[in-house]
Amino acid sequence: MQSALKKLLYAFLMIMTSILLGSLGYMLIEGYGFRDGVYMSVITFSTVGFKEVQPLSDQGKLFTVFYIIINLGLFAYTASVISSYLFEGRFKEIYKTYTDKKALKKLKNHIIICGFGKNGEIAGTGLIKSQKELLFIEKNADLINSYNNEKGYQFLHGDAVLESVLMEAGVEKASTIITTLPSDADNVFITLTAKELNPQIQIIAKATERNTEKKLRRAGADHVVMPDRVGGSYMASLVTRPSVVQFLEILNGDHDSEYSLEEINHNLLKDKFKNLSLGEMDVKNKTGATVLAFKDKEKGFVFNPNSEVVCDEGDVIILLGDKKSLKAFKEEFVE
């Protein structure tokens, strides 16, 4: 887009320069005033054929011949640039880029996904239900343009390794960044840069080599995912624990099921339910949902917690239920 705008700007500047030089030429050779000089240069440049201000001298005629010859090439170049904007959709492209950048500035607490490859696209599909705004950074323009964007993803064309691109993506205001680039070195660099620009951001990074995991965690990654290891473990589990795998797939929403998992942070609860025990909250009887687990900020996960467990600041409740019961929980307990 910048290259196209430069061409349009150059064409405009060349036209103005040509008109200015033509005006000065007619003023010096024919003694015209500035207004008449501009008039003569414009009608000569545009080849409209209007009458001269006054009959030209021999020097004026010779100047006009050279002026027309020089401007023929300039006129052809200008016409080709303008026609490309009119007939090749350049204006539409520029407007879209402008609106996209304007939308980027409004993003807040969004999720940035670096790379629109297989892993990046799958991550985006899984996050659609999160109701958070997603932004993909992809340096392959052809991949972006060829994608049938039925899901309404937002894209930023650029190299996520560059700090300027991450800043344009609003990394300082983002809640999470997921880096799925094929190069471990790139993922480490993105992790370092993102953590420096936004120390509070959650970083989920992909790794292909085992020794990269430690580097990513040192760089600031909160979670490191190795697709090959996860895939291998999944296949092994299909042999040893197929029913467990099927159950987890249902909870993850991989199958059409009414049941799913939901996590609720303490700070999302209504004031009257904060710092109460699970027994006092009485979730099961009020909503039908089940408190499957509880994440204590100090002790970690507590599975099948008893009724005496108290939900304090920083804790997370993990619920299991169908759509109706989870909706009822949010209506009853969530601010």
N, C-alpha and C positions, 0 to 999 in steps of 0.2 A: 504494500500500500504506500509506504514511504517513497519507494522508487517511482510509482505512478504519480504521486503528488509532485515529486521533484520535476518530472517531465512536464507536467502541466504548468508548474511555476516557471520553468526555463522557457517554455513556449511563450508565456505571457511576457516575461522580461525581454525576450528577443523581439517581440512585436513592439513593445514600448520603446526599446532602444532604437529599433529601425525607424519608427515614427519620429523620434527625437532627432536622430541624425538627418533624416530627410528634411525635417523642418528647418534645421540649422543650415542645411545645404541650400534650400530655396531662399532662405533669408540672406545668406551671404552672396549667392550668385545673382538672384533676381531683385534683391533689396526689399523682399516682402516683410511685413510685420509678423509678429509671432503667430497671431491668429490665422493669417493667410498662409503662412508657412506650414502650420499644422494641417490646415484644410487641404493643401496641395499634396502633402505627404500621405495623408489618409486616403484620398481618392486615387492616388497613384498606387499605393500599396494594395488597396482593395480591388483595383482594376475596374471600378464602376463606370469610368469614362465620362464623368461630369466635366463641364467647361472649366478651363483654367481661369485663374483670377485675372490674368492678362497674358497676351501672347508671349511665349517663351523665347528667350534669346538662344543663339546657337549653343552657348555653354550650358544653358538651362535644359535644352533638348538633349544634349549629350549626357548630362547628369541624370535626366529622367530615364534614358535608355538603360544606363548602368544600374540605376536604382530599381527598375522593374526586374531586370535579369537577376540581381541579387535576391530580391524578395520573392521570386518564383519558388526558389528552394525553401525559403523560410515559410512561405504560405503553405506549401505542400506538407512540410513537417508539422506545422500547427494544425492543419486540417486532419492529418492522421491521428494526432494526439487527441484532439477533441472528439473525433469520430469513435475512437476506442472507448472514450468515456460514455458516449451516447449509445453505442450499439453493442458494446461488450460488457455492459453492466458495471463499469468502474465506479460510477456515482453511487450505485446501490451498495457496492462493496465498501466504499469509503464511509457511507452513512451507517452501514451495519457495524463496521469497526468502531465508529464513533459512539454508537449506542452501547456496544459491548463494553467499551472502556468506561463509559459512564456508569453502567451497571456494576462493573467491578469495584468502583469506588464506594458503592453502597453496601457491599458485602460485609457482614460482621458475624462472628461465631460460625463461620462456614467451614467446610471440609475441602481441603486441597488434595487432589490426587495427581501425583507426578507420573506421567506416562499413561497413554491410552492403549496399552497392549492388552493381552489376554487377562492378566491379573488385575490391571487397572479397571478394565471394563466390568469384570466380575465384581470387583469391590464396589463400583458405582451402582450396579444393579442391586446389590445387597443393601445399599444405603438409601435407596429411593424411599423406603418406608420410614426412614428416620425423620423425614420432614425438615431436614437441614439442607441448606443450599450447598450444591456441589460445584466445584470448579476443577476442570482437568487442565493440566499443563502438558502440551504435546508439541514437540518441535517439528514433527512431520506434517506439513501443511496438507499434503495430498491425503493423508489418513483422515484428517479432520473434514476436508471437503467431500470425501467420498462416503463418509458415514451418514447413514439415514437416521438423523437425530429425532426419532419419534419420542424419545424420553425427555427431550428438552434440556439436555446437558448444556452447561456453559463451558466454553473452551477458551483457552489463552494460548495462542501460538507463540512458542518460545522454548528456549532451553532452560529447564528447571535448575540446572547446575549454576546458572548465573544469578547472582544476588539481586540484580535489577529486575529480573523476571519474577522472582519470588516476592519482591516488594510490590511489583505491579499486581500480583495475584492477591495482595492483601494479607501476607503471612503474619504481619504484626497484629492483625485483628482476627485471625482464624483460630478455631478451637482445636483443629486436628489437621495434620498433614500425613498423607500416606504416600510413600515413595516406592514405586514398583519398577524402576528402571532396570534393564538387564545387567548393567554394570554395577558391581558391588562398590567400586570406588566412587561412582557418581552418587549412590545412595548414602554413603558415608559423608560425602561432601555436602549434600543437601541437608542431612541431619545436623551437621555442625552449623551450617549457615542459618537454618530455621531456628535452632535453639538459641543462637546468638541474637537473632532479630526478635524472637518472642520466647523468653524463658519459660512461659506458662503453657506453651503449646504442647499438645499430645502428639507424639511422633510414632508412627507405625512403619517399620522399614522392612523391605524384602532383602533376603540374603540368599546367595547360591552356594557360597563356600562356608564351611563350618568355622574357620578362623575369623570370618568377617563378623560373626555375631558379637564377639567381645568388643570389636572396634566400634560397631554401631551403638552398643550400650554405653561405651565410654564417651561417644560423641553426643549422647543425649537421647537415644531412642528409648521410648517406654516399652515398646514391644517389638520383637524381631520375629519375622515369619520366614521359614524356609519351606517353600512350596513342595520341593521334592521329598523332604522329610515328612511333611504333613500328609502328602499323598501316599507315601509308603506305609505310614502308620494306619491310615484309613483303610487301605487294602488288607492289611494284616488283621485289623479289627473286624472286617467283614467276614473273615474266616473264624476268628475266635469268639467274637461277640456280636453276631449279626443283628440280634434283636435290640441290643443296646444302641447300635449304630442307627438302626431304623427309628428308634425312639428319639434319639438326639436330632435326627434329620427332621422329624415332625416338629420338634420344639424350635428348631432353627428356621422353620418356614419353608424347607425344601420340598415338602409335600403339601397338598391341599388339606389343611386341617384347621379346625376351630381353635386348637390349643397352641399356645406359644408362651415364651418367656418374656418377662418385662422387668427392668430394674428401675427402682425409684430412689433417688438420693434424698437424704434427710432434709436438705434445704428446700426441696420441692413440696414437702408436706405442709398442710395447713397448720397454723400456729397451735391450735388446740390439740394436735396429735404429736407434736414434737416432744421428744424426751419421755414418751410413754413406753411401757413395755408392750410386747406383742400381744400379751393377754389382755391388756387394757384396750388395745386398738381393736381386737376382736375382728380381724380381717375376714376370716372364713365365714362367720355368720352374717356379717354386714354386706359382703360382696359376692361370696362364692369362690373367690380366688384363694389359692394356697400359698403361704410363705414357704417356698422351697428351700431357700438358703438366706443367709444374712452375712454381710461383709462388714466386719468390725474394723475400724480404722487402725487398731493396734494389733488385734489377734488374728486378723485375716478372715477367711471364710469359715462360717459355722453352718453346717448342713443340718437340715431338719431342726431348726432352733426351737428351744422350749419357750413357753409363754412368759418366762421371767426376763428374757433378753430385752434390754432397753435400747431404743433407737436414738442415739445421740448424734451430735453434729459430726459430719464426715462419714457416717455409716450409710450403707446401701441395703435396701430390701430387694430380694429377688423373688418375683412372683411367678406362679404357674396358674394358667387359667384359660378359659375360652374368651372370645372377643367380648361377650356380654359381661362376664365377671370382671375382666380387666378394665372395661369402660366404666363399670360401676365403682371400681376402686378409685379410678382417677376422679370421678365425680364426687366421691365421698371424702377422699383423703388428700387429693392433690390441689394445691393453690391455683 
